[in-house]
Amino acid sequence: MEHHLLQEAFSRVLTRLLAPACLPFLEELLNAFCGSSHASKVFLFDTRTKVYVATDGSPVDSTTHNLCCDYVHMLGSFGSLYK
């Protein structure tokens, strides 16, 4: 569980460090994707570190973030099957 807290903290730092012109553009794209796919929350993840680079405009819920991290990890474990 602690690794999820670190990943979320690094994610928040990373999103604050992104260029001010870049983050609103990514957020707008993710909001559009969220609306067209009827998703409740959208993250743009770095799959290796499981840190999110950007997210849609809705607040980040730790439970949803943890679930997405676990899902990305599970998908990554199957990656070698498709090389």
C-alpha positions in Angstrom: 0.0 0.0 0.0 2.9 2.4 0.7 4.2 2.2 -2.8 0.8 3.5 -4.0 1.2 6.5 -1.8 4.7 7.2 -3.2 3.4 6.8 -6.7 0.6 9.2 -6.1 2.9 11.7 -4.4 5.4 11.6 -7.3 2.5 11.9 -9.7 1.3 15.1 -8.0 4.8 16.6 -8.1 5.2 15.6 -11.8 1.9 17.2 -12.8 2.9 20.5 -11.1 6.3 20.4 -12.9 4.8 20.1 -16.4 4.9 23.2 -18.5 1.9 25.4 -17.8 1.0 25.3 -21.5 1.2 21.5 -21.7 -0.9 20.5 -18.7 -4.1 22.3 -19.6 -3.9 20.8 -23.1 -3.5 17.2 -21.7 -6.3 17.8 -19.2 -8.6 19.0 -22.0 -7.8 16.0 -24.1 -8.4 13.6 -21.2 -11.7 15.4 -20.3 -12.9 14.9 -23.9 -11.9 11.2 -23.8 -13.7 10.9 -20.4 -16.8 12.4 -21.9 -16.8 10.4 -25.1 -16.1 7.1 -23.4 -18.3 7.7 -20.4 -15.4 6.9 -18.1 -15.6 8.2 -14.5 -11.9 9.0 -14.3 -9.0 9.0 -16.8 -5.2 8.8 -16.1 -2.3 9.1 -18.5 0.3 6.7 -16.9 3.9 6.0 -17.4 3.6 2.2 -17.4 7.1 1.5 -16.1 6.9 3.7 -13.0 3.1 3.6 -12.6 3.2 7.4 -12.1 0.5 9.4 -13.8 1.6 12.2 -16.0 -1.8 13.8 -16.3 -5.4 13.2 -15.4 -8.8 14.7 -16.3 -10.3 17.6 -14.4 -12.1 15.6 -11.7 -10.4 15.2 -8.3 -8.0 12.2 -7.9 -9.4 9.6 -5.6 -6.7 7.4 -3.9 -8.8 4.2 -4.2 -9.3 4.7 -8.0 -5.6 5.6 -8.4 -4.5 2.4 -6.5 -6.9 0.3 -8.6 -5.4 1.8 -11.8 -1.9 1.2 -10.6 -2.7 -2.4 -9.9 -4.3 -2.8 -13.3 -1.4 -1.3 -15.1 1.0 -3.6 -13.1 -1.2 -6.7 -14.1 -1.2 -5.7 -17.7 2.6 -5.2 -17.6 3.1 -8.7 -16.3 1.5 -10.0 -19.5 3.6 -7.9 -21.8 6.3 -10.5 -22.4 3.7 -12.8 -23.8 3.1 -10.5 -26.8 6.7 -9.7 -27.8 
